[in-house]
Amino acid sequence: MKNVELIVEGTILTIKVDLSKDFGPSSSGKTTIIATTEGNVSVPGREEKIGLNVYKKKEAA
């Protein structure tokens, strides 16, 4: 995972992402990656899965 924190309290899942981060262009080059689970991952201590991508439109050069 990149820039994703998953916290489970009881039955509540909280996802924390720092929106100021930048991990460079996506594979298509059209967007900039801010955070990703890099596919589906297990929710800590649970059977559920989560897949998350946070991105923004690539800034013009």
N, CA, C, O and CB atoms as a CASP TS submission, in Angstrom:
PFRMAT TS
TARGET T0000
AUTHOR 0000-0000-0000
METHOD Language model
MODEL 1
PARENT N/A
ATOM      1  N   MET     1       0.848  -1.183   0.000  1.00  0.00           N
ATOM      2  CA  MET     1       0.000   0.000   0.000  1.00  0.00           C
ATOM      3  C   MET     1       0.888   1.239   0.000  1.00  0.00           C
ATOM      4  O   MET     1       1.990   1.242   0.550  1.00  0.00           O
ATOM      5  CB  MET     1      -0.962   0.002   1.224  1.00  0.00           C
ATOM      6  N   LYS     2       0.388   2.264  -0.617  1.00  0.00           N
ATOM      7  CA  LYS     2       1.075   3.547  -0.655  1.00  0.00           C
ATOM      8  C   LYS     2       0.146   4.622  -0.117  1.00  0.00           C
ATOM      9  O   LYS     2      -0.904   4.896  -0.698  1.00  0.00           O
ATOM     10  CB  LYS     2       1.543   3.890  -2.092  1.00  0.00           C
ATOM     11  N   ASN     3       0.546   5.236   1.013  1.00  0.00           N
ATOM     12  CA  ASN     3      -0.168   6.381   1.563  1.00  0.00           C
ATOM     13  C   ASN     3      -1.605   6.047   1.970  1.00  0.00           C
ATOM     14  O   ASN     3      -2.491   6.894   1.858  1.00  0.00           O
ATOM     15  CB  ASN     3      -0.174   7.505   0.557  1.00  0.00           C
ATOM     16  N   VAL     4      -1.842   4.825   2.439  1.00  0.00           N
ATOM     17  CA  VAL     4      -3.173   4.414   2.901  1.00  0.00           C
ATOM     18  C   VAL     4      -3.021   3.801   4.282  1.00  0.00           C
ATOM     19  O   VAL     4      -2.205   2.899   4.477  1.00  0.00           O
ATOM     20  CB  VAL     4      -3.846   3.401   1.904  1.00  0.00           C
ATOM     21  N   GLU     5      -3.797   4.281   5.236  1.00  0.00           N
ATOM     22  CA  GLU     5      -3.829   3.705   6.567  1.00  0.00           C
ATOM     23  C   GLU     5      -5.249   3.239   6.847  1.00  0.00           C
ATOM     24  O   GLU     5      -6.192   4.027   6.763  1.00  0.00           O
ATOM     25  CB  GLU     5      -3.346   4.726   7.640  1.00  0.00           C
ATOM     26  N   LEU     6      -5.406   1.959   7.180  1.00  0.00           N
ATOM     27  CA  LEU     6      -6.712   1.378   7.481  1.00  0.00           C
ATOM     28  C   LEU     6      -6.792   1.125   8.987  1.00  0.00           C
ATOM     29  O   LEU     6      -5.932   0.452   9.556  1.00  0.00           O
ATOM     30  CB  LEU     6      -6.944   0.052   6.673  1.00  0.00           C
ATOM     31  N   ILE     7      -7.822   1.667   9.624  1.00  0.00           N
ATOM     32  CA  ILE     7      -8.004   1.515  11.065  1.00  0.00           C
ATOM     33  C   ILE     7      -9.404   0.974  11.318  1.00  0.00           C
ATOM     34  O   ILE     7     -10.390   1.547  10.854  1.00  0.00           O
ATOM     35  CB  ILE     7      -7.782   2.871  11.813  1.00  0.00           C
ATOM     36  N   VAL     8      -9.491  -0.133  12.056  1.00  0.00           N
ATOM     37  CA  VAL     8     -10.787  -0.714  12.406  1.00  0.00           C
ATOM     38  C   VAL     8     -11.017  -0.511  13.898  1.00  0.00           C
ATOM     39  O   VAL     8     -10.199  -0.906  14.728  1.00  0.00           O
ATOM     40  CB  VAL     8     -10.852  -2.235  12.029  1.00  0.00           C
ATOM     41  N   GLU     9     -12.144   0.112  14.221  1.00  0.00           N
ATOM     42  CA  GLU     9     -12.577   0.279  15.609  1.00  0.00           C
ATOM     43  C   GLU     9     -13.977  -0.277  15.705  1.00  0.00           C
ATOM     44  O   GLU     9     -14.929   0.333  15.217  1.00  0.00           O
ATOM     45  CB  GLU     9     -12.525   1.784  16.068  1.00  0.00           C
ATOM     46  N   GLY    10     -14.111  -1.447  16.338  1.00  0.00           N
ATOM     47  CA  GLY    10     -15.409  -2.125  16.381  1.00  0.00           C
ATOM     48  C   GLY    10     -15.792  -2.548  14.976  1.00  0.00           C
ATOM     49  O   GLY    10     -15.102  -3.356  14.354  1.00  0.00           O
ATOM     50  N   THR    11     -16.884  -2.005  14.479  1.00  0.00           N
ATOM     51  CA  THR    11     -17.325  -2.330  13.114  1.00  0.00           C
ATOM     52  C   THR    11     -17.131  -1.157  12.156  1.00  0.00           C
ATOM     53  O   THR    11     -17.688  -1.154  11.059  1.00  0.00           O
ATOM     54  CB  THR    11     -18.796  -2.749  13.123  1.00  0.00           C
ATOM     55  N   ILE    12     -16.351  -0.172  12.560  1.00  0.00           N
ATOM     56  CA  ILE    12     -16.117   1.017  11.735  1.00  0.00           C
ATOM     57  C   ILE    12     -14.709   0.972  11.145  1.00  0.00           C
ATOM     58  O   ILE    12     -13.721   0.847  11.869  1.00  0.00           O
ATOM     59  CB  ILE    12     -16.316   2.313  12.567  1.00  0.00           C
ATOM     60  N   LEU    13     -14.636   1.078   9.817  1.00  0.00           N
ATOM     61  CA  LEU    13     -13.362   1.155   9.105  1.00  0.00           C
ATOM     62  C   LEU    13     -13.094   2.621   8.771  1.00  0.00           C
ATOM     63  O   LEU    13     -13.921   3.287   8.148  1.00  0.00           O
ATOM     64  CB  LEU    13     -13.377   0.271   7.804  1.00  0.00           C
ATOM     65  N   THR    14     -11.936   3.114   9.191  1.00  0.00           N
ATOM     66  CA  THR    14     -11.516   4.473   8.867  1.00  0.00           C
ATOM     67  C   THR    14     -10.320   4.385   7.927  1.00  0.00           C
ATOM     68  O   THR    14      -9.376   3.635   8.176  1.00  0.00           O
ATOM     69  CB  THR    14     -11.163   5.290  10.160  1.00  0.00           C
ATOM     70  N   ILE    15     -10.369   5.150   6.854  1.00  0.00           N
ATOM     71  CA  ILE    15      -9.306   5.175   5.865  1.00  0.00           C
ATOM     72  C   ILE    15      -8.650   6.544   5.927  1.00  0.00           C
ATOM     73  O   ILE    15      -9.323   7.567   5.805  1.00  0.00           O
ATOM     74  CB  ILE    15      -9.847   4.866   4.432  1.00  0.00           C
ATOM     75  N   LYS    16      -7.323   6.564   6.118  1.00  0.00           N
ATOM     76  CA  LYS    16      -6.595   7.829   6.165  1.00  0.00           C
ATOM     77  C   LYS    16      -5.653   7.913   4.965  1.00  0.00           C
ATOM     78  O   LYS    16      -4.867   7.001   4.707  1.00  0.00           O
ATOM     79  CB  LYS    16      -5.805   7.967   7.499  1.00  0.00           C
ATOM     80  N   VAL    17      -5.749   9.030   4.237  1.00  0.00           N
ATOM     81  CA  VAL    17      -4.915   9.297   3.069  1.00  0.00           C
ATOM     82  C   VAL    17      -4.423  10.734   3.177  1.00  0.00           C
ATOM     83  O   VAL    17      -5.211  11.649   3.415  1.00  0.00           O
ATOM     84  CB  VAL    17      -5.703   9.059   1.727  1.00  0.00           C
ATOM     85  N   ASP    18      -3.115  10.931   3.000  1.00  0.00           N
ATOM     86  CA  ASP    18      -2.549  12.277   2.977  1.00  0.00           C
ATOM     87  C   ASP    18      -2.648  12.795   1.544  1.00  0.00           C
ATOM     88  O   ASP    18      -1.915  12.344   0.664  1.00  0.00           O
ATOM     89  CB  ASP    18      -1.057  12.288   3.490  1.00  0.00           C
ATOM     90  N   LEU    19      -3.557  13.742   1.314  1.00  0.00           N
ATOM     91  CA  LEU    19      -3.816  14.245  -0.038  1.00  0.00           C
ATOM     92  C   LEU    19      -2.694  15.120  -0.586  1.00  0.00           C
ATOM     93  O   LEU    19      -2.731  15.504  -1.755  1.00  0.00           O
ATOM     94  CB  LEU    19      -5.100  15.024  -0.049  1.00  0.00           C
ATOM     95  N   SER    20      -1.698  15.442   0.236  1.00  0.00           N
ATOM     96  CA  SER    20      -0.570  16.237  -0.241  1.00  0.00           C
ATOM     97  C   SER    20       0.508  15.382  -0.898  1.00  0.00           C
ATOM     98  O   SER    20       1.431  15.924  -1.505  1.00  0.00           O
ATOM     99  CB  SER    20       0.030  17.020   0.906  1.00  0.00           C
ATOM    100  N   LYS    21       0.412  14.062  -0.791  1.00  0.00           N
ATOM    101  CA  LYS    21       1.422  13.151  -1.354  1.00  0.00           C
ATOM    102  C   LYS    21       1.233  12.998  -2.857  1.00  0.00           C
ATOM    103  O   LYS    21       0.160  13.264  -3.398  1.00  0.00           O
ATOM    104  CB  LYS    21       1.351  11.770  -0.672  1.00  0.00           C
ATOM    105  N   ASP    22       2.306  12.562  -3.518  1.00  0.00           N
ATOM    106  CA  ASP    22       2.297  12.377  -4.970  1.00  0.00           C
ATOM    107  C   ASP    22       3.245  11.231  -5.288  1.00  0.00           C
ATOM    108  O   ASP    22       4.433  11.308  -4.976  1.00  0.00           O
ATOM    109  CB  ASP    22       2.715  13.695  -5.732  1.00  0.00           C
ATOM    110  N   PHE    23       2.740  10.174  -5.902  1.00  0.00           N
ATOM    111  CA  PHE    23       3.563   9.016  -6.235  1.00  0.00           C
ATOM    112  C   PHE    23       3.812   8.902  -7.734  1.00  0.00           C
ATOM    113  O   PHE    23       4.134   7.825  -8.237  1.00  0.00           O
ATOM    114  CB  PHE    23       2.907   7.750  -5.728  1.00  0.00           C
ATOM    115  N   GLY    24       3.662  10.014  -8.440  1.00  0.00           N
ATOM    116  CA  GLY    24       3.983  10.035  -9.858  1.00  0.00           C
ATOM    117  C   GLY    24       2.814   9.623 -10.726  1.00  0.00           C
ATOM    118  O   GLY    24       1.700   9.417 -10.244  1.00  0.00           O
ATOM    119  N   PRO    25       3.088   9.506 -12.025  1.00  0.00           N
ATOM    120  CA  PRO    25       2.018   9.229 -12.987  1.00  0.00           C
ATOM    121  C   PRO    25       1.505   7.797 -12.905  1.00  0.00           C
ATOM    122  O   PRO    25       2.223   6.881 -12.503  1.00  0.00           O
ATOM    123  CB  PRO    25       2.505   9.508 -14.387  1.00  0.00           C
ATOM    124  N   SER    26       0.253   7.628 -13.293  1.00  0.00           N
ATOM    125  CA  SER    26      -0.329   6.285 -13.414  1.00  0.00           C
ATOM    126  C   SER    26       0.304   5.593 -14.614  1.00  0.00           C
ATOM    127  O   SER    26       1.070   6.210 -15.354  1.00  0.00           O
ATOM    128  CB  SER    26      -1.892   6.349 -13.565  1.00  0.00           C
ATOM    129  N   SER    27      -0.006   4.334 -14.807  1.00  0.00           N
ATOM    130  CA  SER    27       0.571   3.594 -15.938  1.00  0.00           C
ATOM    131  C   SER    27       0.133   4.173 -17.278  1.00  0.00           C
ATOM    132  O   SER    27       0.870   4.088 -18.260  1.00  0.00           O
ATOM    133  CB  SER    27       0.176   2.122 -15.861  1.00  0.00           C
ATOM    134  N   SER    28      -1.061   4.762 -17.324  1.00  0.00           N
ATOM    135  CA  SER    28      -1.525   5.380 -18.571  1.00  0.00           C
ATOM    136  C   SER    28      -0.910   6.762 -18.782  1.00  0.00           C
ATOM    137  O   SER    28      -0.871   7.270 -19.902  1.00  0.00           O
ATOM    138  CB  SER    28      -3.050   5.487 -18.571  1.00  0.00           C
ATOM    139  N   GLY    29      -0.428   7.366 -17.690  1.00  0.00           N
ATOM    140  CA  GLY    29       0.144   8.697 -17.767  1.00  0.00           C
ATOM    141  C   GLY    29      -0.878   9.815 -17.733  1.00  0.00           C
ATOM    142  O   GLY    29      -0.510  10.987 -17.810  1.00  0.00           O
ATOM    143  N   LYS    30      -2.151   9.480 -17.619  1.00  0.00           N
ATOM    144  CA  LYS    30      -3.206  10.497 -17.639  1.00  0.00           C
ATOM    145  C   LYS    30      -3.497  11.085 -16.263  1.00  0.00           C
ATOM    146  O   LYS    30      -4.039  12.186 -16.163  1.00  0.00           O
ATOM    147  CB  LYS    30      -4.470   9.908 -18.206  1.00  0.00           C
ATOM    148  N   THR    31      -3.144  10.367 -15.208  1.00  0.00           N
ATOM    149  CA  THR    31      -3.420  10.824 -13.853  1.00  0.00           C
ATOM    150  C   THR    31      -2.174  10.700 -12.984  1.00  0.00           C
ATOM    151  O   THR    31      -1.213  10.017 -13.338  1.00  0.00           O
ATOM    152  CB  THR    31      -4.580  10.027 -13.242  1.00  0.00           C
ATOM    153  N   THR    32      -2.217  11.379 -11.835  1.00  0.00           N
ATOM    154  CA  THR    32      -1.150  11.301 -10.846  1.00  0.00           C
ATOM    155  C   THR    32      -1.676  10.532  -9.645  1.00  0.00           C
ATOM    156  O   THR    32      -2.749  10.842  -9.128  1.00  0.00           O
ATOM    157  CB  THR    32      -0.649  12.721 -10.432  1.00  0.00           C
ATOM    158  N   ILE    33      -0.933   9.541  -9.205  1.00  0.00           N
ATOM    159  CA  ILE    33      -1.350   8.695  -8.086  1.00  0.00           C
ATOM    160  C   ILE    33      -1.069   9.401  -6.767  1.00  0.00           C
ATOM    161  O   ILE    33       0.038   9.887  -6.532  1.00  0.00           O
ATOM    162  CB  ILE    33      -0.629   7.329  -8.132  1.00  0.00           C
ATOM    163  N   ILE    34      -2.085   9.450  -5.911  1.00  0.00           N
ATOM    164  CA  ILE    34      -1.957  10.035  -4.576  1.00  0.00           C
ATOM    165  C   ILE    34      -1.873   8.928  -3.526  1.00  0.00           C
ATOM    166  O   ILE    34      -1.095   9.025  -2.577  1.00  0.00           O
ATOM    167  CB  ILE    34      -3.150  10.980  -4.274  1.00  0.00           C
ATOM    168  N   ALA    35      -2.678   7.873  -3.700  1.00  0.00           N
ATOM    169  CA  ALA    35      -2.679   6.757  -2.754  1.00  0.00           C
ATOM    170  C   ALA    35      -3.274   5.530  -3.437  1.00  0.00           C
ATOM    171  O   ALA    35      -4.123   5.650  -4.320  1.00  0.00           O
ATOM    172  CB  ALA    35      -3.478   7.114  -1.462  1.00  0.00           C
ATOM    173  N   THR    36      -2.819   4.345  -3.018  1.00  0.00           N
ATOM    174  CA  THR    36      -3.371   3.113  -3.573  1.00  0.00           C
ATOM    175  C   THR    36      -3.117   1.936  -2.640  1.00  0.00           C
ATOM    176  O   THR    36      -2.103   1.877  -1.945  1.00  0.00           O
ATOM    177  CB  THR    36      -2.770   2.831  -4.954  1.00  0.00           C
ATOM    178  N   THR    37      -4.059   1.007  -2.641  1.00  0.00           N
ATOM    179  CA  THR    37      -3.829  -0.255  -1.939  1.00  0.00           C
ATOM    180  C   THR    37      -3.117  -1.244  -2.859  1.00  0.00           C
ATOM    181  O   THR    37      -2.755  -2.339  -2.429  1.00  0.00           O
ATOM    182  CB  THR    37      -5.165  -0.852  -1.432  1.00  0.00           C
ATOM    183  N   GLU    38      -2.917  -0.872  -4.104  1.00  0.00           N
ATOM    184  CA  GLU    38      -2.253  -1.720  -5.115  1.00  0.00           C
ATOM    185  C   GLU    38      -2.994  -3.041  -5.289  1.00  0.00           C
ATOM    186  O   GLU    38      -2.401  -4.119  -5.251  1.00  0.00           O
ATOM    187  CB  GLU    38      -0.783  -1.991  -4.719  1.00  0.00           C
ATOM    188  N   GLY    39      -4.304  -2.927  -5.480  1.00  0.00           N
ATOM    189  CA  GLY    39      -5.157  -4.106  -5.617  1.00  0.00           C
ATOM    190  C   GLY    39      -6.010  -4.281  -4.380  1.00  0.00           C
ATOM    191  O   GLY    39      -6.071  -3.398  -3.525  1.00  0.00           O
ATOM    192  N   ASN    40      -6.665  -5.420  -4.290  1.00  0.00           N
ATOM    193  CA  ASN    40      -7.534  -5.688  -3.148  1.00  0.00           C
ATOM    194  C   ASN    40      -6.717  -6.250  -1.990  1.00  0.00           C
ATOM    195  O   ASN    40      -5.895  -7.147  -2.172  1.00  0.00           O
ATOM    196  CB  ASN    40      -8.663  -6.666  -3.538  1.00  0.00           C
ATOM    197  N   VAL    41      -6.956  -5.709  -0.800  1.00  0.00           N
ATOM    198  CA  VAL    41      -6.252  -6.156   0.405  1.00  0.00           C
ATOM    199  C   VAL    41      -7.276  -6.437   1.498  1.00  0.00           C
ATOM    200  O   VAL    41      -8.398  -5.933   1.456  1.00  0.00           O
ATOM    201  CB  VAL    41      -5.210  -5.092   0.879  1.00  0.00           C
ATOM    202  N   SER    42      -6.881  -7.237   2.467  1.00  0.00           N
ATOM    203  CA  SER    42      -7.764  -7.550   3.591  1.00  0.00           C
ATOM    204  C   SER    42      -7.848  -6.377   4.546  1.00  0.00           C
ATOM    205  O   SER    42      -6.858  -5.692   4.802  1.00  0.00           O
ATOM    206  CB  SER    42      -7.277  -8.798   4.332  1.00  0.00           C
ATOM    207  N   VAL    43      -9.043  -6.154   5.070  1.00  0.00           N
ATOM    208  CA  VAL    43      -9.226  -5.179   6.136  1.00  0.00           C
ATOM    209  C   VAL    43      -8.599  -5.794   7.388  1.00  0.00           C
ATOM    210  O   VAL    43      -8.875  -6.951   7.704  1.00  0.00           O
ATOM    211  CB  VAL    43     -10.762  -4.817   6.354  1.00  0.00           C
ATOM    212  N   PRO    44      -7.751  -5.035   8.116  1.00  0.00           N
ATOM    213  CA  PRO    44      -7.050  -5.605   9.265  1.00  0.00           C
ATOM    214  C   PRO    44      -7.973  -6.298  10.265  1.00  0.00           C
ATOM    215  O   PRO    44      -8.914  -5.693  10.779  1.00  0.00           O
ATOM    216  CB  PRO    44      -6.284  -4.528   9.968  1.00  0.00           C
ATOM    217  N   GLY    45      -7.693  -7.571  10.534  1.00  0.00           N
ATOM    218  CA  GLY    45      -8.452  -8.336  11.514  1.00  0.00           C
ATOM    219  C   GLY    45      -9.843  -8.750  11.087  1.00  0.00           C
ATOM    220  O   GLY    45     -10.639  -9.195  11.914  1.00  0.00           O
ATOM    221  N   ARG    46     -10.154  -8.607   9.787  1.00  0.00           N
ATOM    222  CA  ARG    46     -11.503  -8.890   9.292  1.00  0.00           C
ATOM    223  C   ARG    46     -11.420  -9.751   8.043  1.00  0.00           C
ATOM    224  O   ARG    46     -10.335  -9.957   7.498  1.00  0.00           O
ATOM    225  CB  ARG    46     -12.273  -7.580   8.996  1.00  0.00           C
ATOM    226  N   GLU    47     -12.568 -10.258   7.584  1.00  0.00           N
ATOM    227  CA  GLU    47     -12.610 -11.052   6.352  1.00  0.00           C
ATOM    228  C   GLU    47     -12.889 -10.206   5.113  1.00  0.00           C
ATOM    229  O   GLU    47     -12.706 -10.672   3.989  1.00  0.00           O
ATOM    230  CB  GLU    47     -13.664 -12.131   6.472  1.00  0.00           C
ATOM    231  N   GLU    48     -13.329  -8.970   5.315  1.00  0.00           N
ATOM    232  CA  GLU    48     -13.639  -8.094   4.192  1.00  0.00           C
ATOM    233  C   GLU    48     -12.363  -7.664   3.464  1.00  0.00           C
ATOM    234  O   GLU    48     -11.267  -7.657   4.023  1.00  0.00           O
ATOM    235  CB  GLU    48     -14.414  -6.862   4.676  1.00  0.00           C
ATOM    236  N   LYS    49     -12.558  -7.310   2.200  1.00  0.00           N
ATOM    237  CA  LYS    49     -11.457  -6.817   1.364  1.00  0.00           C
ATOM    238  C   LYS    49     -11.771  -5.388   0.929  1.00  0.00           C
ATOM    239  O   LYS    49     -12.929  -4.971   0.907  1.00  0.00           O
ATOM    240  CB  LYS    49     -11.232  -7.741   0.116  1.00  0.00           C
ATOM    241  N   ILE    50     -10.716  -4.646   0.584  1.00  0.00           N
ATOM    242  CA  ILE    50     -10.882  -3.285   0.076  1.00  0.00           C
ATOM    243  C   ILE    50      -9.864  -3.053  -1.035  1.00  0.00           C
ATOM    244  O   ILE    50      -8.724  -3.513  -0.966  1.00  0.00           O
ATOM    245  CB  ILE    50     -10.715  -2.229   1.219  1.00  0.00           C
ATOM    246  N   GLY    51     -10.302  -2.331  -2.053  1.00  0.00           N
ATOM    247  CA  GLY    51      -9.417  -1.883  -3.124  1.00  0.00           C
ATOM    248  C   GLY    51      -9.620  -0.387  -3.279  1.00  0.00           C
ATOM    249  O   GLY    51     -10.745   0.073  -3.476  1.00  0.00           O
ATOM    250  N   LEU    52      -8.530   0.380  -3.190  1.00  0.00           N
ATOM    251  CA  LEU    52      -8.654   1.839  -3.175  1.00  0.00           C
ATOM    252  C   LEU    52      -7.614   2.465  -4.090  1.00  0.00           C
ATOM    253  O   LEU    52      -6.445   2.082  -4.060  1.00  0.00           O
ATOM    254  CB  LEU    52      -8.504   2.387  -1.742  1.00  0.00           C
ATOM    255  N   ASN    53      -8.035   3.424  -4.899  1.00  0.00           N
ATOM    256  CA  ASN    53      -7.145   4.263  -5.691  1.00  0.00           C
ATOM    257  C   ASN    53      -7.588   5.706  -5.523  1.00  0.00           C
ATOM    258  O   ASN    53      -8.760   6.027  -5.722  1.00  0.00           O
ATOM    259  CB  ASN    53      -7.148   3.843  -7.198  1.00  0.00           C
ATOM    260  N   VAL    54      -6.661   6.571  -5.159  1.00  0.00           N
ATOM    261  CA  VAL    54      -6.925   8.003  -5.085  1.00  0.00           C
ATOM    262  C   VAL    54      -5.973   8.653  -6.072  1.00  0.00           C
ATOM    263  O   VAL    54      -4.762   8.437  -6.019  1.00  0.00           O
ATOM    264  CB  VAL    54      -6.739   8.576  -3.615  1.00  0.00           C
ATOM    265  N   TYR    55      -6.534   9.455  -6.979  1.00  0.00           N
ATOM    266  CA  TYR    55      -5.717  10.059  -8.034  1.00  0.00           C
ATOM    267  C   TYR    55      -6.317  11.385  -8.448  1.00  0.00           C
ATOM    268  O   TYR    55      -7.457  11.707  -8.114  1.00  0.00           O
ATOM    269  CB  TYR    55      -5.597   9.120  -9.251  1.00  0.00           C
ATOM    270  N   LYS    56      -5.517  12.152  -9.190  1.00  0.00           N
ATOM    271  CA  LYS    56      -6.014  13.415  -9.724  1.00  0.00           C
ATOM    272  C   LYS    56      -5.551  13.535 -11.170  1.00  0.00           C
ATOM    273  O   LYS    56      -4.583  12.900 -11.590  1.00  0.00           O
ATOM    274  CB  LYS    56      -5.519  14.631  -8.871  1.00  0.00           C
ATOM    275  N   LYS    57      -6.256  14.352 -11.904  1.00  0.00           N
ATOM    276  CA  LYS    57      -5.899  14.595 -13.296  1.00  0.00           C
ATOM    277  C   LYS    57      -4.494  15.174 -13.354  1.00  0.00           C
ATOM    278  O   LYS    57      -4.146  16.067 -12.582  1.00  0.00           O
ATOM    279  CB  LYS    57      -6.917  15.547 -13.978  1.00  0.00           C
ATOM    280  N   LYS    58      -3.700  14.661 -14.269  1.00  0.00           N
ATOM    281  CA  LYS    58      -2.321  15.103 -14.393  1.00  0.00           C
ATOM    282  C   LYS    58      -2.280  16.584 -14.770  1.00  0.00           C
ATOM    283  O   LYS    58      -3.013  17.041 -15.647  1.00  0.00           O
ATOM    284  CB  LYS    58      -1.571  14.253 -15.440  1.00  0.00           C
ATOM    285  N   GLU    59      -1.398  17.322 -14.082  1.00  0.00           N
ATOM    286  CA  GLU    59      -1.261  18.743 -14.352  1.00  0.00           C
ATOM    287  C   GLU    59      -0.537  18.941 -15.692  1.00  0.00           C
ATOM    288  O   GLU    59       0.398  18.207 -16.012  1.00  0.00           O
ATOM    289  CB  GLU    59      -0.496  19.449 -13.198  1.00  0.00           C
ATOM    290  N   ALA    60      -0.970  19.920 -16.455  1.00  0.00           N
ATOM    291  CA  ALA    60      -0.355  20.200 -17.748  1.00  0.00           C
ATOM    292  C   ALA    60       1.064  20.703 -17.552  1.00  0.00           C
ATOM    293  O   ALA    60       1.341  21.470 -16.630  1.00  0.00           O
ATOM    294  CB  ALA    60      -1.185  21.227 -18.538  1.00  0.00           C
ATOM    295  N   ALA    61       1.957  20.266 -18.424  1.00  0.00           N
ATOM    296  CA  ALA    61       3.371  20.668 -18.307  1.00  0.00           C
ATOM    297  C   ALA    61       3.640  21.988 -18.977  1.00  0.00           C
ATOM    298  O   ALA    61       4.774  22.465 -18.968  1.00  0.00           O
ATOM    299  CB  ALA    61       4.276  19.613 -18.903  1.00  0.00           C
TER
END
